[in-house]
Amino acid sequence: MYFLLYDTDIDFIFMTGASRTTRYGMDFSRNISINSEIHGEFAYIEDYQKKHTDENGNIFEQKQDIQNYLLGIRYLTEHDTTFIAEYFRNSAGYSRDELKDFFSFADKGYDAFISDNNDSLLNKASNLREKYSRYPMKDYLYLRAGQKEPFDILYFTPSLTCIINMNDRSFSVSPELLYNGITNLEMRLKAGFIQGKKDTEYGEKQNDCRIELRLRYYF
């Protein structure tokens, strides 16, 4: 359900069925001045099944109702520079100690595979990893700055995005160049750099940096 209330866009969402537990959601967006906007999202999920492991691979399950939310602000300068800042609370996420236990268990699985080619622990860790969300911990800060058509280069937008895990202080930084000056074609060059200590979310990624070129054609 969508409606406009006192110049505020509001959505309400409800989902239930056999494949997912019942969940409710809402979001809003409101311009607070000509160049600035605030927005937010909220989700309530009933009977969420959370699984986590200790460093020895013992799996614990916990069923609980959770509340996730996001609050953000967007600001556009007179020079067409857009700044976005958002705080995301993932109540279903793992604590610092829970994620450290998972990494310790994965390390033990890797050691077992190297020593005697036994991949059972690695498979168990992989199956558990699939239960983690894209953002496995609880508190995140998202920052983005983008400049539309700098130096009068039409259809060109450079930007810089930073995602900070506030629980373990690891983070990623992603510069990006976007060009869509050709009809039905979008070209995007993006790099990614991550920083974090051992047993942190970004510190345990498989790469320290990467670069990718994406071409998207519409027809």
N, C-alpha and C positions, 0 to 999 in steps of 0.2 A: 504494500500500500504506500502510495506516494502523495504528498500534499505540500502546499506552500503555506506557512504560518508566519505572519509578521515578517515577511521577506526572508524567511529561513526555509531552505529546502530540507525536507524530512522524509526518510524512508523507514518503513517497518517491514521486517521479513520474518517469516515463520516456516519451519520445516520439520516434518516428522515422517516416520515410516519405518519399515523393517530394517533397512540398511544402515540407518543412523539413529542415534538417540535424539529425542526432541530438543530443538534449539530455537532460540529467538535472537533477533538482531535488529539494530536500528542505526541510522547514521544521519548526520545533519551537515549542512554547509550554509554559511552566512557571510555576506560581505559586510565588514565593519567600517570600511571607508572605500573610496574609489579604487585604491591600489592594494588593499589588504583583505584577506579572507580567513576565517577560522572554520575548521571542520573537525569532525569526530566520528568515531564508530564504537559500537558496543555490542558484545555478543554474550549470550547466556546459554550454556550447554548443560543439559541434564545428564547425570550418570556417566560422565566421561571416564573412560577406562585408562588409567595411567599405569605404564609399566616402566620399571627401572631395575638396574642390576647393581650388585656390589662388585668389588674388585675380583671376586672369585667366580662370578657368573651366576650367582643365585638371583633369580628374578622375583621381584615383588610387584604385586598388583594392588592398585588402590582405585576405588570408584568414588567419584565426587562430582558435585556440581561446580562449574567454573565460570568465571566472568573475565572476558578479555575486552580491552578497550584501547583506543587510539585517539590522541589529541594532536592537532596540528595547526599550523598557521602558514599562509602563503602571502608573500609580499612582492609586488611588481614595482620596480623603480621607473622613473621617467625615461630611462635609457633602455627599457625593455629587458632588464635583468630580473629574473625570477628567483626568489629565495624561498625554500620550503624547509620547515623544521617540524618534525613529528616525534612524539613519544609513544611507544607501543608497549603495552603491558600484556604479556602472555602468561596468564595464571596457570595454564597447563604445563608450563615449561619446567625444566629441571634446575635444581639448585646447583651451586658451584661444586659441592661435594658429590652430588649424584652424577654430574657429568665427568668429574675426575675419576670416579669409580668405573664408569663406562670405558674411559680411555685406558685405564689400568688393565681392565679385562681384555680389551682389544689388543693391547701390547702382549699380554700373556698368550693370547691366541696366535699372534704373529710369531712369537718365540717358539711355540709348539709346532707351528707349520715349518719353520726353518730347521728345527732340530730333528724332527722325525716325520715330516710331511703329513702331519695330522691337522686337517683343516676343520675339524668339528667345532672348535671354539671360535674360529673365525666366522664360520657360517652362523653360529648362534649370535655372535655380535652383529653380523650383517643383518640378520632378521630383526634384531632389536632396533637397530639403527633406522630401519624402515618405518618404525613407529614414531620416530622423532619428527617434529614439524620442520618446516624450512628454517624457523628460528627456534632452536631447541631450548633456550634459556628464557628468563622471565622479563628482562627489561632491556629495551633497545631504544637508541636514538638515531633518527634518520635525518640527514642534512643534505640538501641539494641546492646548487646554484647553476643557473643556465642563462646564457646570453643569446638573445635572438638577433641574428644577422649582424654580427660585429663587423666593423670596418665597411659597412654597406655591402657585405657579401650576401646576396639574396639566397634564401632557402637554406642557410647554413646556421646550425645551432651547436656551439660547444657547451659542455656542461661538466660538472664535477659532483660526484655523489660520495658520501661517507656514511657508513653504517657502523655504529658503535655498540658493542655488547657491554652494557653498563655493569653487568655482574662480574665479568672476569677481565674487563678493560682491553679486550682484543677488538680489532676493528679492520674494516676494509675501505679502501679508497679507489674510486673508479672514475678516471677521466674519460670523456666520450666526445666524439665528433659525429654530427648527424647532418646529412645533406639529402634533400629531396627535391632538387631542382629539375629532375627529369621526370616526365609524366609517368605515373604509375610505378616509379622505382624509388626505393628508399635505400640509402647507403649509410651504414653505421659502423664506425671504427671505435672500438672500446678496449681499454686496458683495465687491469685489476691488480691492485697491490694489497697484500694483507700483512698484518702485524699482530703478534701475540706470543705469549710465553708458552711453554710446554703445558699440556693439559688445559688449554683454553680453546674456545670454539674455533677461532681463526688461526691460532697457533698450530692446530692439529690438521689443518687442511693439507691436501696432497701437493699443493703448489704454493710458491711464494708470490708469484706474479704470473700474469697471462695477458695475451692480447688476441683479439678476435675481430674479424671483419664479417659483417652480415649484410647481405643483399636481399631485399624483400620486393617482390614484384606483384602488383595487383592486377587482376584481370577478371 
